Every structure is written in C-alpha cells, then in structure tokens.
C-alpha cells in the first residue's frame, strides 16, 4: 500500500496533480457506491494498492462520502470530486473536503472558480481545442474522456503540438487494458465500475475486491 501524506484544506492549493498522477497511476472512481459501503470500498482499494480517488458528484450521497473518506482515511489517500460542472458544486465539494476537482469538459466558470480560489483541477478534454484552453488556464494535467473511444495513438498525437500536457485516461478503462493505456503514453488511468467485481461489491466480499484491485495495480506497475 502506498502511504499518502495527509494534505489538509489549508495546503490543497499545493497539490501537484501531474506529480500525483505519476505517483498514483490508478485512480479509483466511486460512482453510485452505496453510502453504507463507502468505507469498506475505500479500505479494500487501499489494501489493493490504490490511494487516489474520485467521488462523482452526480452520485447519491457524494458529499457525505467525501466527508467520510476524509474523516477516516485522510492519512492514506487523496480524494477528489468529479463531475464538478458548476461553481456551486465546486464550492460544496471543497467544503466537504475534496482535495481536487475533475470536470467532464471545459466549463469556463469552473476554470475561473478554481483559479480564483486556488483549487487543484483536472479538466476533462477530448479535442485539441480543449487541451489548448486548459493549458491557457494553467492546467497541464488533464483527464482525457472518453479515452476508450479514441485510438491508442491519440494521446501521442495530442502531445506532438502540446508537449507540456499530461493525460489521465478515463472512459473504457478496465482490468484487462489499463496497462495498455499507460504504455500508449497516458500518465495514469481511472476506473469506476471496472475497479472491483460488481457482484463482490454487492455481496460485501471485500477480499475479492482487494484481489482485483491488486491485480490491476500489479499489471500497471509491470507495464
């Protein structure tokens, strides 16, 4: 298990997402994980070797999940809030304890909010225009979504003119192809429902969940 140094809200602005992605090539995404299973889910993932998480804000109880994770595992993981599509959602997520934010696109009001309030942001991009806009606002680490819908060479093509950009692959990433994305040039990958076996989560078989996470992390590290 990678031990992550606790980063509190007072120094959130210092979070370097590019370095965090290098240190943590697998992001675990919580989307529609039942609130009562949140801490077990996080513990299984941490035991499996993942210490970098996103809680999707369009899930039920997302803010409570962020609060619980930060309250119980702050010394062992970094937690961000995804689907941060409005400044209001950004504010709520940061208040709940989110250490960084992610967007599915490039909403200018969110960019402006995060820059003004010194909030770390991983913007969602797909096109060269998205990448150029993100770089203009100072965001060199980005989330390419949906990565699985694009050719594997696409990330290298983007890095031709945008050599300072680094990318996380989200969308279409699973246990079988996660390492392929990193071999193709992505700095990290994000997995949601593919991180753990759905049936094992439903049953509360956290040993099986830990085992799958460990397998994914091992494949990524051995690439």
Residue pairs with C-beta under 8 A, 6 or more apart in sequence:
1 46
1 47
1 49
1 51
1 76
2 23
2 24
2 49
2 51
3 51
3 75
3 76
4 24
4 51
4 52
4 75
4 76
4 77
4 78
5 75
6 74
6 75
7 14
7 15
7 78
7 99
8 74
9 94
9 97
9 99
12 94
12 99
12 100
12 118
12 119
12 120
13 118
13 119
13 120
15 78
15 99
15 100
15 120
16 120
17 100
17 120
17 121
17 122
17 141
18 140
18 141
18 166
18 187
20 52
20 78
20 100
21 27
21 52
21 141
21 166
21 168
21 187
21 188
22 187
22 188
24 50
24 51
24 52
24 78
24 188
25 182
25 187
25 188
25 189
25 220
25 221
26 49
26 50
26 52
26 178
26 188
26 189
26 190
26 191
26 216
26 217
26 220
27 50
27 52
27 53
27 54
27 168
27 170
27 188
27 189
27 190
27 191
28 45
28 50
28 52
28 53
28 54
28 190
28 191
28 195
28 213
29 53
29 54
29 56
29 82
29 170
29 190
29 191
29 192
29 195
30 38
30 41
30 42
30 53
30 54
30 55
30 56
30 59
30 65
30 192
31 56
31 58
31 59
31 82
31 192
31 193
32 56
32 59
32 60
33 41
33 59
33 65
33 201
35 60
35 61
35 64
35 65
35 68
37 201
37 204
38 65
38 68
38 69
39 68
39 69
39 72
39 73
40 204
40 206
41 196
41 201
41 206
41 209
42 53
42 69
42 72
42 73
42 77
43 73
43 206
44 196
44 206
44 207
44 209
44 210
44 213
45 53
45 195
45 196
45 209
45 210
45 213
46 73
46 76
46 77
47 210
47 213
47 214
48 209
48 210
48 211
48 212
48 213
48 214
48 216
48 217
49 213
49 214
49 217
49 218
50 195
50 213
50 217
51 76
51 77
51 78
52 77
52 78
52 188
53 69
53 77
53 78
53 79
53 80
54 79
54 80
54 81
54 82
54 102
54 190
55 62
55 65
55 66
55 69
55 79
55 80
55 81
55 82
55 98
56 62
56 81
56 82
56 83
56 192
57 63
57 81
57 82
57 83
57 84
57 85
57 89
57 92
57 93
58 83
59 65
62 81
62 93
63 92
63 93
63 96
64 96
66 79
66 81
66 93
66 96
66 97
66 98
67 96
67 97
69 77
69 79
69 97
70 79
70 96
70 97
71 97
78 99
78 100
79 97
79 98
79 99
80 98
80 99
80 100
80 101
80 102
80 120
80 122
81 89
81 90
81 93
81 94
81 96
81 98
81 100
81 101
81 102
82 101
82 102
82 103
82 104
83 89
83 102
83 103
83 104
84 90
84 93
84 101
84 102
84 103
84 110
84 121
85 103
85 104
85 105
85 107
85 110
86 107
86 109
86 110
87 109
87 110
87 112
87 113
90 101
90 110
90 113
90 114
90 117
90 119
91 113
93 101
94 101
94 117
94 119
99 120
100 119
100 120
100 121
100 122
101 110
101 114
101 119
101 120
101 121
101 122
102 121
102 122
102 123
102 124
102 143
103 110
103 121
103 122
103 123
103 124
103 143
104 124
104 145
105 123
105 124
105 130
106 123
106 124
106 125
106 130
106 133
106 134
110 121
111 121
111 123
111 133
111 134
111 137
111 139
113 119
114 120
114 121
115 137
115 138
121 139
122 139
122 141
122 142
122 143
122 168
123 130
123 134
123 137
123 139
123 142
123 143
124 130
124 142
124 143
124 144
124 145
124 170
125 131
125 134
125 142
125 143
125 144
125 145
125 167
126 144
126 145
126 146
126 150
128 158
128 161
128 162
130 142
131 142
131 158
131 162
131 165
132 162
134 140
134 142
134 165
135 162
135 164
135 165
140 164
140 165
140 166
141 165
141 166
141 167
141 168
141 187
142 165
142 166
142 167
142 168
143 167
143 168
143 170
143 190
144 150
144 154
144 155
144 158
144 167
144 168
144 169
144 170
144 186
145 170
145 171
146 170
146 171
146 172
147 155
147 167
147 169
147 170
147 171
147 172
147 173
147 181
147 186
148 169
148 171
148 172
148 173
148 177
149 171
149 172
152 180
152 181
152 184
153 184
155 167
155 169
155 184
155 185
155 186
156 184
156 185
158 165
158 167
159 165
159 167
159 185
166 187
167 185
167 186
167 187
168 186
168 187
168 188
168 189
168 190
169 181
169 186
169 188
169 189
169 190
170 189
170 190
173 181
173 189
173 190
173 191
173 194
174 191
174 194
175 191
175 194
175 212
175 215
175 216
175 219
178 189
178 191
178 216
178 219
178 220
179 219
179 220
179 222
179 223
181 189
182 188
182 189
182 220
182 223
183 223
189 220
191 216
195 212
195 213
195 216
196 208
196 209
196 212
196 213
197 205
197 208
197 209
197 212
199 205
200 206
200 208
200 209
200 212
201 209
